[in-house]
Amino acid sequence: MKRRAYDPVALAVHWNRLIAIVDEASATLLRTAFSRIVTDAWDFTCALFDEEGRMIAQPTQGLPSFIGALATAVEHFLRAFPPATLAPGDSLITNDPWIGTSQLNDMVLVSPIFYKRRIVGYAANIAHSPDVGGRLLSADSRELFEEGLRLPLTKLIERGRPNRTLFEIIRANVRVPDIVVGDLLAQEAANTTMIRRVAEFLASEDLPDLTSLSREIVGRSERAMRAAVARIPDGTYRSAVQTDGFDAPLDIRATVTVAGTDLAVDFAGTSLQQEMGINCTFNYTYAETVFPLICICAPDSPINGGTLRPLRVSAPDGTILSATHPAPLGGRLLVSMYIQCALFRALAEAVPDRVLADCAAPAWTPVVQGINQHGQRFVDIVFLNGGLGARPDRDGVDVLGFPGNLSGTLVEIFENEKPMLVERRELAEGTAGRGRYRGGAGLHFVMRSESGTPITVGLRADRLVHAAQGLRGGQAGAPGRVLLNGEPQHPKRTVVLRDGDTLSFRTPGGGGCGDPDERDPERAERDQADALLAAPPVSHDAAPSRA
């Protein structure tokens, strides 16, 4: 087909229409979902792909790591279901961790977009399901089979008709079937919205398909990203980061090689996969790697398949960043969210004005399950962020998640739906790393059971030992703390709350940037009044080096 030539105005109009289409799909999912994990925490994303499976557009809001995961997942869908096997009204599903996001709870839906009787693209989304059966989502499973129902690549909807057998299998295996199925139908509605709007777009613009537009967008994005990578000095940059691990520290080692317009990251030397559920599959490692690289190289550039082409990622199989089946994965964010820290440390010398001090990530995501005051079973995640690392020219933000931009449910809603009282939700004093620019403060969150029946809590927390380190003379933030009735708890075990039990979380603070003695006097005086600064900590992590 002859390639359509695009002038800048036409391209801008078409590009913005595509973004509006994906944004509308996201709004559909958000407004029709049942679970608080989607409606309040925004633990989902949508994206539009062309007929060859290249990502064209993502929404203006959504979980960034899911975008990278979708970019690789759609390739698996297209191999399993080539165009000849698909019909209008089909929707494909899987939650396979080695295809999607390294966790059984994340459901991936992909639907072909037909226009004039042929496939012109694919609508896709990922959303975190509140439950997939098995034991409660946690970090203390010993193999994948404990963690719930695993769905192979299959048709959830066929020619517009639900796969009733599959829906019944799902309902029979989860604790909150109405909510789980409600979220799946919301995901289907989001893809249906995208399909309808793409067809309307092609008709109104008199386009036969998305091919020429996709090539233009992807090509321009690749060139922009390559130009951004070329501005980083050529070289090999290394860093090593230690995580708390389950019972012993784990190492994440990153080697970043910049050569002209190409950038490669190799995680050789990273710790071997663990018997407990703090492993990550490679596809999610890829997603958690390309996102901070885009933030460093070209944060304002459109993100699509072209943006990803100059970036290569590798990790040895059998490590915590490329675990092999049937490794347990329920706490995968407890290693994957350290990747941004490793990359920022490695590139701190090369691009000092574009990196953060250590963030308090991983986010803390305890999972609660029980019977509420209305006699209904509930399963939910409590999202608790720590402090953002200080930036080269400004303070870190208090209680802000990175790389996951997840938010929590309002206290009033949380208490209304669960037999729990939130006693405290406030900035945690003594947590922010000192520096010319201080790190963000952590969160002090305390909840008490008011239930006559047990409430199970799967704890998923890190940085109780290895604090977020400072940058260029900045000091570390305070490590975190988890207490049950005032007693320290293992941060990755499952606990049971009885009536009156109190669970307290104090999330870590972000690292500071620059010499604390250079702090603006007015800001220093305010720091003393706010009492948010951490005491100078002891460093546990290796410094970055350049080969």
C-alpha positions, 0 to 999 in steps of 0.5 A: 500500500502506498504510504500516506504523507503526513503534514505536521498539522494533520499528524497532530490532529490524528495523534490527538484523536488516537489519544482521546480514543484510548483515554475514553477507553480508560474512562470506560474501564474506570467508571464501570469497574467494581473493585476499588483496586481499579476505581480508586487505585487506578491499577490498570491501563489501556493501549492501542496497537496496529495490525502488526501488534505495534503499540501506537498510543497509550492513555494520558493516565494509567499504570506506567509499567503496564504499558511496557508489559502490554507491548510484549504481551500483545506479541504472544496473543498474535502468535497464539491467535493469528488473524485468520482465527479471529472474528468481530466480537472476539476478546482474548484473555490470559493472566499468565505471569510469563506473558503479562505482568508477572502476577496472576492477579493482572488480567490481560484482555486483547480484542481485534479491531475490524474495519471493512471486514479485516483487522486494522488493529488491536485494543488491549488493557490490563487490570488488577483483579482483586482475587484469583483464588489460591491463598491470599495474594502475598509474598510467602507462597513457595510456588505459583500453584499456591497463588491462584487460577492461571488462565491460558491464552483463550477466548473470553468472548467469542463473536460477542458471546461470553465463554460461559464455561470459562466465566463459571470456572472463574466464579467457582475459584474466587472469593468475590466472584461478582466483583471479579467478573464485574471488572472483567466485563469493564475491561471488555467494555473498555476494548469495545469503546476503543473498537467503536471509536477507531472505526469512527475515526477511520471513517471520518478521516477516510483512512483504509486502516491505521498502517500509514499513521502508525508508521509515521507515529512509530517512526517519529517516536523512534527518531526522537528517542534515539536523539535523546539517547545520543545525548547521553555520553557513550560508556558503560555504567554500573550500579548495585542495589541491595533489597531486604529480600525475604530473610536475607538481602538480595542483589540487583546489579545493572550494567547500562551501556550507551553506544550512539543511539542505542541503550542496553541494560544487562542485569547479569550478577543479580541474585538467583530466584528465591523459593519465596514469592519475591520473584519477577518474570522477565517481561515485567522486568522489561517494563519496569526498566524501559519506564525509568529509561524513558523518564531519563531520556525523553519524558515528554516524548510520545510513548509507543512501539517506536520509543522502545526500539532503541532500548534493549534489556536482558536478565539471566534466566533463573534470577529474581528478575527473570524467574522460571516456572513455577516460581512464586511471584505474589510479591514481585513488586518487592524486587521490580520496583528497585529497578528504577533505583539501580538505573538512576544510580548507574546513570547519575554520573552521566546525566546528573540533572535527570535522576532522582535520589533513591525513592522509597519504592517498593510501594507497600501493598498489604492485602486484606481479606475477611467478612465485612460488617454487612456480612459480605466477603471482601478482598482488597489492597491497601496502597501505602506509598513512601517518599519520592527521592529528592530531585536535582533542583527541588525536594522530593514529594511526600507520600508519592509512589514511583514507579507505580503511581498508585493511590489509596482508597478514601478512609471513609470509603475504606471504613464503610466497606470493611470492619476496620477503623483507620486510627492514623493516616498522616505524614511520618515524622523523622523519615525524609532524607536530609540534603540541599533538597530533602527527600519526600516523607513517608506515611504513618498508617494505623488500622484496627480490626473491629471484626468479630471474625478473623481478618487475614492480611498478606504483608508486602513491604520492603526497605525495613533494613535498606533505606533509600540512599541519598545522592551527591552528599544527600542523606538516606531516608528512614527505613520503614516499620511494620507493627502488630499490636506494637510488636515488629512483624516480618514484612512479607508474611501473612498475619491474622487480625482479631477483634481489637488488633492494631496494625501499624505501617510506617513507610520509608522516606526518600533520599536527599540530594546535595549537601544538607549544609547548603539547604536554604535557611528558610526551608531548614527552619520549616524542616525543624518545625515539621519534624519530618527529617530523618536522622543520618542513617548508615548506608547499606548499598554499594555506590555506582561506578563507571567502567 
